[in-house]
Amino acid sequence: MSILFLTTPEFWFDQIVNGLTTGSIYALVALGYTMVYGVLQLINFAHGEVFMIGAFAGYGVLLALGGQDISGVMIVVALVLALIAAGLASGATAIAIERLAYRPLRNAPRLAPLISAIGVSVFLSHLVDDGFLNGETKHYDQIFPAGKLSLGALNVSYLQLFLMGASLAMMAVLYWIIQRTKLGRSIRAVAESRDNAALMGVDVNRAIVATFALGAIMAGFAGVLYGLFFSSIRGSMGFIPGIKAFTAAVLGGIGSIPGAVVGGYFLGLAETVGRELLNEIPGVNLPNEWKDVVAFALLVLVLIFRPTGIFTQQEGKRA
């Protein structure tokens, strides 16, 4: 039954662009999950809240610089400062979490740090949402110039171009750090074997802290991009994007940096394009909330049929 071309090509191009945009955010956050797991075999369930902290840090900088009154070259300056502030805030939060909640449990049974991670996640979410905001939602000002780049049937807003380009650049820099720098070699050595790395003179604690910090900086950047694209942010915002980023990491093969990137884009496209493909079936009219159903159904299927993800565990460690 041919049912896939009842809508226009422009509609499908828009869905693909939307999927790549959200996939860029998922990929940035997923990098933190996959890096920490690759080094410590720990699922850092507080990573979604690290992402949330970055979103609020960027929001605070943009608000202090004038919010919607920012214009001209100050838009570029404001965005750079917001990203720097978000990266620093998220990085500092992750370092504190590692030092206070994870390091004392490093040699404990694996269930202990997992429960600690969940506790930190709940604590940070309620601390910001109830302790500082009283459940209030904040909104990013739309400082980005309106308009689209049109190439035939393809229409991409300037904001989407910025989000996709910036996220790709950030991921490329992170991959270069991991592959080409002394710090990256230390992280990869600790991921292979903490004991052997220590014997070779690697400062294991420093490498682990750097792993948390680098992943958190990517999450902080993603928080700003999320705020610019979706506008609304709140203290509990980290849970769903965090779980979806974890899903992306599992899809790609948790422990693999390229896998996290591929998984993020794959999940973003599955959410948008996949739901609309289902809506092409006669009699089916799924609301937007069903994108979450598609995402997590995909996770279940991958865990059943390919639990190692697109990239295997061994490839992840070499990455």
N, C-alpha and C positions, 0 to 999 in steps of 0.2 A: 504494500500500500504506500504510494508516494504521497507524503504529507509534509515534506520539509520545506517547500518553497511557496507556501501560501502567503508568507510575509515578504517584504521587499529586501533586496540585498543590503540597503542602507540600515535596516533594522538589525540584521545579523552582524554587520560591521560594528555597529554601536555596542552590541552585546559583547563582542570579542574585545573591544577596547575597554569596556567596563570590567570585564574579567581580568584582563592584563593589569589594569590599574589596581584592583583589589588584590590580585595575585602578587603584585610588587610589595604591598604592605605585608601580606602573609609571609612572603619569602624573607623579608628583613627580620621579622620577629622569629621565624623558624630557625634562623641561623643561631640564635642564642640557645635554643633547645638542643640543637644538634651538636653544637660545640661543647656544651657542658656534659651532655651524655657521652660524647666521644672521649672525654678526658676522665670523667668520674663515674660513668654509667649511672647517672642520677637524672631523673626527670624533674627539672626545676619548675614546679607548678606555680611558683611566685613570679615567673617571668612575665606573665600577663600584667601584673601590677607594676613591674618595672617599666613596661611599655606605657602604662597609664601615667606614671610619674613623669615620663618624658613629655607626654602630651600636655600636661599641666604646666611644666616648665616652659615649653614653647609658647603656650597660651599667655603666661605671665609676661614674657618678654615682648610679645606682640602688643599686648594691652598697654604695657609701660611705654612703648614707643609711639602710641597714638591710635592703635587699632585700625578702624576703617578710614581714619584720616591719613594713613601712610600712603604716599604716592611717589611716583617717579623712581629715581635711583634708590630711594630709601626702602623700597619694597625688597630689593636685592639684599641690602644691608640688614633689614629686619629679618628676612628669612634665614640668612647665614647665622645671625646672632641667636635666633630661635633654635636652630638646629644644634648649635654649639651648646647652648644652655640645656637643651633636652638631653644631649649625649652625656654631658657632665653630670646632670642630676640622676639620670638612669644608671650611669656607671658607678657613681658614688653609692647609690642605693643597693646595687648588686654586690659591690664590695662589702658593704656593711652586712648584707644578708649572708654572704659566704662566711664572713668572719664570725658572726654571732650565732647563726642557725645551722650552718652546714659543717664548718671545720671541726667543732667539738664532736660531731657524729661521724666523722670520716671513716673510722674503723668500726663503727657500730653495724649491726645487721641492716641490710638494705631497706627494710621497712621503716626504720627509725628516721632517716633523712627524708624519706618520702612523706611521712606524716608531718615532719617539721616543715617541709615545703608547702603543704596544704595549709598548715597553721599560719605561716607567714603570709600566704596569699589572702586568706580571710582577714587577718589582722590589718594588712595594708589597705585592703578594699574598704573595710568599715572605718578605719582611721580617717581616710580622706573623705569618704562619702558621708559618714555620720558625724565624725569629729570636727571636720573643717568646713564642710559644705552644707550640712543639714539636708542632704538629699538633693541639693540644687544642681541643675544641669547648667554648664557653661557653654558658650558658643564662640567659636573662632570667627573673627570678622573676615569678611570676604575681601581680602586685600589684593588677591591675584587679579590681573586684568582679564575682563571678560573677552570672549571671542573664541573662534575655532579655526583650526587649520583644515581646509577642505581639499581633498584629492579625489575627485570623482565622487564615488559613493561613500568614501571614507571621510568621516568628520571626527576630529579629535580636538578637544578643548585645550587651551594653553595650559591649564592646570593639570590635566591628565598627562600632557607631554612632559611637564616638569616632574610630576610624580614618578613616571616610568623612567625618565632619564636620570633623575637623582638617585633613585633606588638602585638602578643598574650600576651607576658610578660607585655608590657606597659598597655594593657587594663586590665589585671588581677590586676596590682598594683593600677590603678585608681579605679577599682571596690572595692578593699579592702579599699582604702581611704574613699570612699563614704559610705561604709557600716560599717566600723569598727573603725573609728577615730572620735574624738570630732568635728573636722572640717567638716567631712562628715555628722555627725548628724545635725550640724548647717545648712548646705546646704539643707538637706532634710526637716528640719523644716521650713526654709524660702520658700521652694518650696510648702509646704502645705498651709502656711498662713504667710505672712510677719508680719501682725499685731500681731497674736498670738505668733510668734517667738520672736518678740520684747518684748512682755509682759513677756516672760519666760527668758529674759536676753540675748538673742542672738543678737550679733552685726550684724544687717542686711546688712549694707554696706560692712562689712568685708566678710560676706558669699557670697555676690554677686560678689565682686572682686575676691574671691577665685574660684568661679565658672568659671568666664571668664579666669582666669589664668590657671586653670587645663585643661580646654578644649583647650586653646591655646597651652599649652605645648605638648599635644597630637598631635595637628596640626603641630607644629614645628618638632616633631619627624617624622611625616608623610612626611613633606617636604624633609627631608634628604633621607628617604627611596625612595621617588619618584625620587629624583635626581639620586640616585645610580642605580635605575632600568631603568628609561627612559632617563637618561643622560642630556637631554636638559632642561634648565630652563630659564624663562624670566619674565618680570614684569607683563605680562598679563596672566601668567600661572594659576593663582588661580581661574579664573572664571569657567571653565568647571569642574575641579575636585571638586570645591566648590559646584557647583550646583548638581553634582552627589552625593556628600556626603550628601547634603540636601535631595536628592531623597532617599538615603539609610536610613536616619533618618525617613522620612515619611513612607517608606516601613515597617520599624520595629515598628513604632509607636512613633512619636516624643514626647520626654519627658521620654522615657524609655532607660536606658543605655544598658541593654541586647538587646533591640530592635534595637538600632543603630548598634551594632556589627553584629547581624543576618542580618539586612538590608544591611550592607556593603558587607558581603560575598555573600548574595543572588544576589545583583546587579552585583558584579564582575563576578559571574558565569553566570548570564543571558546575560551579554555583550559578553562574549567569547563563551561559549557553545551554548547559544541561537542563535547567529548569524550563527554559523557553522551548527547547526541543520537546520536552514532555507536554508542554501546552499546545503543541501542534497536533497532538492526538485529538481527534474529534470527541467532544464532550468533556475534555479535561481543561480546567481553568485554575491552575495552582497560584495562590497569592505569593507575594515576594518572600514571606516567611519560610516558604518551602525550600529556599536555597540552603537553609541550614539542614533540612532533612536530606537533601541531595549530598551535601558535604559529609555528613556523618554516616550516611549509608555507604558512601564511597570508602570511608575509613574501615567500616566493618568488612566490606568485600575484600579490601586489600589485606587486612589482617587474616582473613580466612584463606585466601588463595595465594598471597605473596607476602607473608609477614615480614620479610626483610626489606620490602619496599622496592622502588625502581632500581636503587643502587644497593648493593649488598653491604652487610656489616663490615666485611673485610675491606671493601673499597672505601667505605666511610673512614676507616682508620687511616688508610693511606692518604686520604684527602686532607 
